[in-house]
Amino acid sequence: MLVMKFGGTSLGDAERIDTVVSLVRQRLAQRPVVVCSAHAGVTDLLLAGAHAAAAGRPDLSPIRDRETALLRALKLSPKLVDGDLERLDQMFRGLALLGELTPRSLDQVAAFGERMSVKAIAAVLRRRRIPATAVDADEAGLVTDGRFGRATPLPAAYPNLKRAIAKVKGVPVVTGFLGRDVDGNVTTLGRSGSDYTATILGRALSATEVEIWTDVSGVLTADPRIVPKAVPVEHLTYAEASELAYYGAKVIHPATIQPAVEKGIPVRILNTLDPAALGTVIRPGRGRRTQRVTSIASKRGIHLINILSGRMLGQSGFMAKVFDVFKVHDVAVDLIATSEVSITVSVDDTQDLPKVVKDLKAFGKVSVTADATLVAVIGERMKQASGLAGQVFNAIGEAGVPVLAISYGATKTNLQLVVPSSQERTVVRALHAVLFE
């Protein structure tokens, strides 16, 4: 069994959907399960519509016009999504009456993009004589915790999905991105969460491989918008892919790899605009690759928090108390650097940052540096590469860029640097030139 996930750009118009149908047809012997994102642009329209409705301006027309135009281009009846649009209209009117938008309501609204998308794709497949059935993942048993906007599947999701998919006639066309908590509320797995849905299904079905079809030919050595000379990476390990996803690579959702790791399932990143391209395959082992560094990722919008306290000296449990503050406010920490009297961490979730800073002041003097970027140099062979750190710091020094924080763990898979966001392009380009060019 094969899981094929198609992102919004792969489903953005009739021509690209024709490519999707062709790819599915080529793999019918592998019993494909198809996972679909919303059509390109629809999720943004849904979120904007929800915010406008909560502000007293409910307007369904941008979403209706987008879906109707696409369905007509596919020679499908707009009535296919009438029920979804009617329910969405009712939600918008309800939000206007309430005058507020909760995370729970936002997830309910965002889920409509995938619900309408799978109906369209399943209908196109059937018209092309490929039996197919649209499946809502939440109805099929993808049960999650209750963290709206970034939900995580519960163990019961896997047997639930296995049972549900076994009963589907033809090719299952499954909604990505969404689930349902134990109280019956719709949840979402975060933006780009359809990748995550694909590997969740891959694990549930013991798939031979998960294919993630997007608009780039795999993972590149750097962001091509910053480094035009960036080239695809043919092979990644699970650890490298996880690090790259978490630290800024846009090709896959940060949580995607974990379900694949648990079953040892290869994940292949492919390009619907260039289906013949090799792409990137993510597997447990490193193979014969000799490169010291796999890729460079960068993550903007970072805030550095520094806690300075003489009370740290020789005091057991001090750091545990500090990090308990982040746990209480559910704020994830990226980089950690410590000295005898200070702790520096980076965070990208700033919603509760004022509360975090207020609580941290109980432990010492707290300062915050905003508008920073975390640059990560990633590769499992870095640990065998003598002089690599020297090359990195020499390149940054020659570029004249100040480094705000550094972290290099014992596994030496990821060398992290925090720099001013204004210097991101300079740093990434300088490092790419030294490490790849």
Secondary structure, DSSP 4 states (H G I P E B T S, - for coil): -EEEEE-GGGGSSHHHHHHHHHHHHHTGGG-EEEEE-PPTTHHHHHHHHHHHHHTT----HHHHHHHHHHHHHTT--GGGGHHHHHHHHHHHHHHHHHT---HHHHHHHHTHHHHHHHHHHHHHHHHTT--EEEE-TTTTT-EE-S-TTS--B-TTHHHHHHHHHHT--SEEEEE-SEEEETTS-EEE--TTTHHHHHHHHHHHHT-SEEEEEESSSS-BSS-TTT-TT--B-SEEEHHHHHHHHHTT-SSS-TTTHHHHHHHT--EEEEETTSTTS--EEEESS-TT---S--EEEEEEEEEEEEEE-GGGTT-TTHHHHHHHHHHHTT-----EEE-SSEEEEEES--TTHHHHHHHHTTTSEEEEEEEEEEEEEE-GGGGG-TTHHHHHHHHHHHHT----EEEE-TT-SEEEEEEEGGGHHHHHHHHHHHHT-
